[in-house]
């Protein structure tokens, strides 16, 4: 049975504005984020959700509640939908550099010079965190579990930009360089895998073909 998944990113937080690593930290929506979530709710008015699954982090859960509004839609918390755990990097402001991956990283400072070659190594896991490979497996396993176990035909997923990026990278051949707060992507479950029936405008911008 085909199922439609509307997967949306939470609204803005103060950490987003400060370009600070949120990861597993439970940072709430700010006023702009609340307004963004309200705008998202209006954009999704025509979608008749059977249920919504949400990350347990409050910024995603708050967004889900705003999208639901007064509708009798059940919100189901699932920790598997949390952002990537970046361990000791949580709360830091990272400055990506061109330095070699084995360059020492000083974590005593608020602003951390991080070699891009290290951060974007799929097997790199910060202390107390998870690697990108571990993160993608966790996210995909969670989404497949939800798709197989729910009887719902139209499902909302309130989550994080990194989670959506993991899904795009795993289930499509598209590039992903981030997404705006409170935007969404629609994916379809065909019983075996997730497909992308239409590229959303925010993702299309980074996947334009030039001649």
N, C-alpha and C positions, 0 to 999 in steps of 0.2 A: 504493500500500500504506500503510495506516495504521500509525503508529508512536507508541509511548508514550514520553514524556520526563518523567523525574522530576528536577526541577531544584532543587537544594538549596544553601542558603547555608552557608558555613563556620561552625565553632564560634567561640566568643568568643576575642578577643585582648586583650592589655593596652591596646592603643590603643582598642578598643571601650569598655573601662571608663573610660578617660580622655577619651572623646569627642574623640579626636584623628583628623585626616584620615589614613587609610591609603593609599587610592588605589593607586598602583603600588609603594608601599613593601612590602618582603617581611617582614611581621610574622608570627611563628609563633603557633600556638594556645597559650593558657595552660592551666593545669590544668582550669579550669572548661570551657574550650573542648573539651578532650579528652573530658571526661565528657559534654558535650553531643553530640559526634560519636558517642560510643558509644551514647547514647540514640537518636540518629537511626538508627544501624545497626539497632537493635532494632525501631524503627518500620517499617523497610523490609525486615525479614526475609522477608516473604512475596513481595517483588518479586524476580523472577528476571532480573537484569540480563544483557544480552548483552555490554555494554561500558559503560565510564564515560569521559566526556570531562571534563577538568579544566582550570581556569585554571592557569597555570604558577606562580602565587604560592603559597608554601608553606602558607598557612593553608587554602586550598582543597584543595591536593594532599594534605595531611595528613588532612583530613576525608574525602576520597575513599578513601584507604588504609584508614582505620578502618571505613568503610562496607563496603568489599570484604572486609576481614578475611582469612581463609584461603581464600576462594573463588577459583577460577581465572578471575578476571575481568580483562580487560585495561584498564588506565588509559591514556588517550591525552591527552597534554598539548596544549593549544591556547591560544596567547597571545591569541586573539580573545575569550576568555572572561574576560579580566582586568577588574578594576574600572575605572571611568572614570579617565582620567589627569588629575589636577588640578594637575599641574605644580608651581609654586612654593607651592601651598597644602598640599602634602604635609607631614605632621608637625605642622601647625598645629592649634590649637583655635579653632574659629570661633564667634563670637557674632553671630548674625544680627540685623540692625537694620532699622528702618523708614526709614532714610535713603534719599535718592534714589540711583539707580543710578550716577550720575556722581560720587558722593562719593569722595574719595581714600581708598585703602586702605593702611594702614601694615603692610607685610609684614616689618618688622624685629622685630616683637614675636612672642612665642610665641602669645599670644592675639590673634586678629585680629577686629576689628569689620568684618563683611562685610554690605553692604546686600543684603537678600534679593532686592530687585528686580534686582540685578546677578547674583547667583549663580544665580537661577532663570530668567535670560534664556537661552533655548534656543541662542542664537548666541554666548554668552559663553564664551571659552576662556581660562583662566588662562595666563600665560606658561609655555611649554614643555608645555602641556596640551592637552586637546581640549574642544570645546564639547559640550553635551548632544546636539545634533543629530548631530554626528560620532560621538559615543559610541553613540547608538541605532542608527545605520546600521551601525557596526562590529559591534555585538552581533547585530543581526538578520541581517546578511549571514553572520556566522559560524554562527548556528543553522540558517539555511536551507542553507548549505553542508554542514553535518553531516547534516542530515535527508536531503538529496538523495544524499549520497555513501556513507552507511552502509547496510549490509544488515541491521543489527540492528533488531529489532522493539521491544525494550525498552532504552532508553538512559538512563543516569544522567548528569547534568551537575553537576559540583562547581564552584561559582562564588561570586558576591558579591551582596549585597543590591541594589546599584545595577544590576547586570546583570538580575536578576529584575524589578526595577522597570521597566527599559527594555522588557522583553518584555511585561509586563502593560499598560503604557501604549500600546505599539504595536499589540498584537494583540487587545486587549479595550477596552471602554469603562469599565472599573472605575477607581476611585481607588487610588492607591498612596502610602502615607505611611511606608513602611519595613516591615521584617519582622524577627522575632526570629532570633537566631543558630540555626543547625542546624535550621531548618524547611525545608519543601519545598513545591513546587507541581507538580502534574501537568498537562502540556499534551500535546495530541495533534496530530501532523502528519498532514494528510489528503492530502498530495501537492502541495498548493499553499500552505497557510498553517498556522499554529498556532492551535488552538482550546483553550478552557478548559472541559472537560466538567463540572467541579465546582469551586466556589469554596472554597478551604481556610479553616479556621476563623480563622486569623490575618488573612486578607484580608477575610473576611466582616465582621469587626468594624468595618472602616472603610467598608463599603459597605452598611450597613443602611439600609433605607428607613423613614423616619419620617413619620407622618401628622400 
